[in-house]
Amino acid sequence: MSAKTFPGPLPGTLAEAVAGAARRLAAAGVDEPRRDARLLVCRLLGGGPELLLAQPERLLSGAEAARVEAAVARRVLREPVSRILGQREFWSLPFALNGDTLDPRPDSETLVEAVLAALPDRAAPLRILDLGTGSGCLLLALLSELPHAGGCGIDISAAAAALAAENAARLGLGGRARFLRHSWEDGLDLAPDPWDVIVANPPYIASGEIAGLAPEVAGYDPPAALDGGPDGLGAYRALIPVAAEVLKPGGFIALEIGQGQAGPVEALLFDAGLIPLRRVADLAGVERCLLALKGPKEAAPRPADSRG
């Protein structure tokens, strides 16, 4: 598909530019075209969506119109707005993205909420490990709420780990977070002391389902951040046993999961000596996060509805 198949140049005022962009995005099948058009145009002009209300008759310069045209052409081809702008807001914090990082979704904020709700003392000097950190959004969102905590994020991509470190510095959290190029496949012997909390949003899409995802996901998120193997559980099988080894007794692990994966992942947690605590649903009611405790295994029954 070419952007040239969508007729009409973008007109000269801010209101006309947004309206024209919205028509083109709608014709391309973009969900919520008006919202995306408003966000793209206003951000490219140096403001937020409220700029349209404040200055609808503002005339675009030739350079501004060219930038808007180029951005709308990319969105017509279903590139996500966040990747066009190079930034995604997560937990009300700005995170830069690159081609090696997953685009953080609002659903993943469920994990941050679940971890914070499980902590009895947010002022404690906790040590947090983030597996497959990507942009660093999970670890840095947690550190923004936990003033005395510190942590480490690992990613198999050196470019992702470097970007996460840059995000930490921009957010003023660089002194409490470090990021390493490392794979959980190689073990997690990263520090002499165990971790209080381990978090992860691993790849959990079954390989055969990736092509059917929205174009914004299938075409632009790094495949390694999506592909969970034939049944979507490959990453959990690899990371849960090694995570259990470095988790502090009494500490807990929080994992993002895909729809229908709660039972099988709970079984993997139990087999690694961890006690499944609770399932947490996202705003759509989908079970999105699992919490499990490192404690005496004999005190907990095996999950009744586990499969796989």
C-alpha positions in Angstrom: 0.0 0.0 0.0 1.3 3.5 -0.8 0.4 6.7 1.0 -0.1 8.2 -2.5 -3.4 6.2 -2.9 -5.0 8.5 -0.3 -6.1 11.7 -2.1 -5.6 15.3 -1.2 -2.8 17.4 0.2 -3.0 18.5 3.9 -4.5 22.0 4.0 -2.9 25.0 5.6 -4.4 25.5 9.1 -4.0 23.3 12.1 -7.7 22.3 12.1 -7.6 21.5 8.4 -4.4 19.5 8.7 -5.9 17.4 11.5 -9.2 16.9 9.5 -7.3 15.9 6.4 -5.0 13.5 8.2 -8.0 11.9 10.0 -9.7 11.3 6.6 -6.6 9.6 5.2 -6.1 7.5 8.3 -9.7 6.4 8.3 -9.4 5.3 4.7 -6.3 3.3 5.6 -8.3 1.4 8.3 -6.6 3.0 11.3 -8.5 2.7 14.6 -9.5 6.0 16.1 -8.1 8.1 13.2 -9.2 11.4 14.6 -7.3 10.8 17.8 -4.1 9.7 16.0 -4.3 12.6 13.6 -4.7 15.1 16.4 -1.8 13.6 18.4 0.5 13.4 15.4 -0.1 16.9 14.0 0.0 18.6 17.4 3.1 16.9 18.7 4.9 17.7 15.4 4.0 21.3 16.0 5.5 21.3 19.4 2.4 20.9 21.6 -0.1 18.4 22.9 -3.6 17.5 21.6 -4.9 20.6 23.4 -3.1 22.7 20.8 -5.9 22.1 18.4 -8.4 23.7 20.8 -6.2 26.6 21.5 -5.0 27.4 17.9 -7.3 25.8 15.3 -6.7 28.6 12.8 -2.9 28.5 13.1 -1.3 28.4 9.7 1.4 25.7 9.1 4.6 26.8 7.6 5.9 24.9 4.5 8.4 23.0 6.7 5.7 22.1 9.2 3.3 20.9 6.5 6.1 18.7 5.1 6.8 17.1 8.5 3.1 16.5 9.0 2.8 15.0 5.5 5.7 12.6 6.1 4.3 11.5 9.5 0.8 10.9 8.2 2.2 8.9 5.2 4.0 6.6 7.8 0.8 6.2 9.9 -1.2 5.3 6.7 1.2 2.4 6.4 0.2 1.4 9.9 3.4 2.4 11.7 2.4 3.2 15.3 2.2 6.8 16.4 4.7 6.1 19.2 7.3 4.9 16.8 6.8 7.9 14.4 7.3 10.2 17.3 10.0 8.1 18.9 8.3 8.1 22.3 5.6 6.4 24.3 4.0 7.5 27.6 3.9 4.8 30.1 2.8 5.2 33.8 2.7 9.0 32.9 6.4 8.9 32.1 7.9 9.5 28.7 10.0 6.6 27.3 12.0 6.8 24.1 11.7 3.8 21.8 13.9 2.2 19.1 13.6 -0.8 16.8 14.9 -3.2 19.5 12.3 -2.3 22.1 8.7 -3.4 22.5 6.2 -0.5 22.3 4.9 -0.5 25.9 1.1 -1.0 26.1 -1.3 0.4 28.8 -2.1 -3.3 29.6 1.4 -3.6 31.0 0.7 -1.0 33.6 -1.4 -3.8 35.3 1.9 -5.4 36.3 3.2 -2.2 37.9 -0.1 -1.7 39.8 0.0 -5.3 41.0 3.6 -5.1 42.3 2.9 -1.8 44.1 -0.2 -3.3 45.7 1.8 -6.3 46.9 4.4 -4.3 48.7 3.8 -3.7 52.4 6.4 -0.8 52.6 7.1 1.4 49.6 9.9 3.1 51.5 11.9 -0.2 51.8 15.3 -0.5 50.1 14.1 -3.1 47.6 16.2 -4.7 44.9 14.3 -5.3 41.7 15.3 -7.3 38.6 13.6 -6.7 35.3 13.9 -9.6 32.7 13.7 -8.5 29.1 13.6 -4.8 30.0 13.2 -3.3 26.6 12.7 0.4 27.1 13.1 -0.1 30.8 9.5 0.9 31.4 8.6 -1.6 34.0 11.6 -1.1 36.2 11.7 2.7 35.9 7.9 3.0 36.5 8.4 1.0 39.8 11.5 3.0 40.8 9.5 6.2 40.3 7.1 5.1 43.0 9.7 3.4 45.3 12.1 6.1 46.5 14.7 3.9 48.1 14.6 1.0 45.7 17.2 0.1 43.1 17.3 -2.4 40.3 18.8 -4.0 37.2 17.2 -4.6 33.8 18.6 -7.1 31.3 17.9 -7.5 27.7 19.3 -9.7 25.0 19.6 -6.6 22.8 22.5 -4.3 23.5 20.6 -1.5 21.8 17.6 -2.0 24.0 19.7 -2.0 27.2 21.5 1.2 26.1 18.2 2.9 25.4 16.8 1.9 28.7 19.8 3.4 30.4 19.2 6.7 28.5 15.5 6.6 29.6 16.6 6.2 33.2 19.0 9.2 32.9 16.3 11.4 31.4 13.9 10.4 34.2 16.4 11.2 36.9 16.6 7.5 37.9 20.0 6.7 36.4 21.6 6.5 39.9 19.3 3.7 41.0 19.1 1.6 37.8 21.6 -0.3 35.7 21.0 -2.1 32.4 22.9 -5.0 31.0 23.0 -6.9 27.7 22.3 -10.4 29.0 20.0 -13.3 28.4 18.2 -15.3 31.0 19.2 -18.4 29.0 22.7 -17.8 30.3 21.5 -17.8 34.0 21.0 -14.9 36.3 24.2 -14.8 38.3 24.3 -11.0 38.2 24.8 -10.0 41.8 25.9 -11.6 45.1 22.6 -11.0 46.8 19.1 -12.3 45.9 16.4 -10.0 44.5 13.4 -8.9 46.5 11.2 -8.5 43.4 11.5 -9.9 39.8 9.4 -8.6 37.0 9.1 -9.6 33.4 7.0 -9.1 30.3 8.4 -11.9 28.2 7.4 -12.8 24.6 4.2 -14.8 24.9 2.5 -14.9 21.5 2.4 -18.3 19.8 4.6 -18.3 16.7 1.7 -19.1 14.4 -0.4 -16.2 15.7 2.0 -13.4 15.1 1.1 -12.8 11.5 -2.5 -12.3 12.5 -1.8 -9.5 15.0 -2.6 -5.9 14.2 -0.2 -4.5 11.6 1.1 -2.0 14.2 2.3 -4.9 16.2 3.3 -7.6 13.7 5.0 -5.1 11.4 6.9 -2.9 13.9 7.6 -4.6 17.2 10.8 -6.7 17.3 9.9 -10.4 16.6 12.1 -11.5 19.5 9.8 -9.5 21.9 6.7 -11.2 20.6 7.5 -14.8 19.7 6.9 -17.2 22.6 7.4 -20.4 20.6 4.8 -22.9 19.3 2.5 -22.5 22.3 3.6 -19.1 23.6 5.1 -20.5 26.7 8.7 -21.0 25.7 10.1 -17.9 27.5 8.3 -18.8 30.7 9.8 -22.3 30.7 13.3 -20.8 30.3 13.1 -17.9 32.7 11.0 -19.1 35.7 13.5 -21.7 37.0 16.5 -19.4 36.8 14.5 -16.5 38.3 13.4 -18.7 41.2 17.1 -19.4 42.0 17.9 -15.7 42.5 14.7 -14.6 44.2 15.0 -13.9 47.9 13.0 -16.1 50.3 9.8 -14.1 50.9 10.3 -12.2 47.7 7.9 -12.4 44.7 7.9 -12.5 41.0 5.4 -10.7 38.8 4.9 -11.9 35.2 2.8 -10.4 32.4 0.9 -13.2 30.5 -1.3 -13.6 27.5 -4.9 -14.5 27.4 -5.6 -18.0 28.6 -2.0 -18.6 29.9 -2.6 -18.2 33.7 -3.1 -21.9 34.4 0.0 -23.2 32.5 2.2 -20.5 33.8 1.1 -21.0 37.4 2.1 -24.7 36.9 5.5 -23.7 35.8 5.9 -21.4 38.8 4.8 -24.1 41.2 7.2 -26.6 39.6 10.0 -24.1 40.2 9.3 -24.0 43.9 7.2 -20.8 43.8 3.7 -20.3 45.3 1.2 -18.7 42.9 -0.4 -15.9 44.8 -2.9 -14.1 42.6 -4.0 -13.4 39.1 -4.6 -9.7 38.2 -6.9 -8.6 35.3 -6.3 -5.6 33.1 -9.0 -3.0 32.4 -10.6 -5.3 29.7 -11.0 -8.0 32.3 -8.3 -10.2 30.8 -6.0 -12.0 33.3 -2.8 -10.1 32.5 -0.4 -10.6 35.4 0.6 -13.4 37.8 2.2 -13.0 41.2 4.1 -15.8 42.9 5.9 -16.0 46.2 9.1 -17.7 47.1 8.1 -19.6 50.3 7.6 -23.1 51.7 6.2 -25.1 48.8 4.6 -27.6 51.0 2.3 -24.9 52.3 0.6 -24.4 49.0 -1.5 -26.8 46.9 -0.7 -27.3 43.2 -2.8 -25.0 41.1 -6.0 -26.9 40.3 -6.6 -25.6 36.8 -3.1 -25.6 35.5 -2.5 -27.1 32.1 0.5 -27.9 29.9 
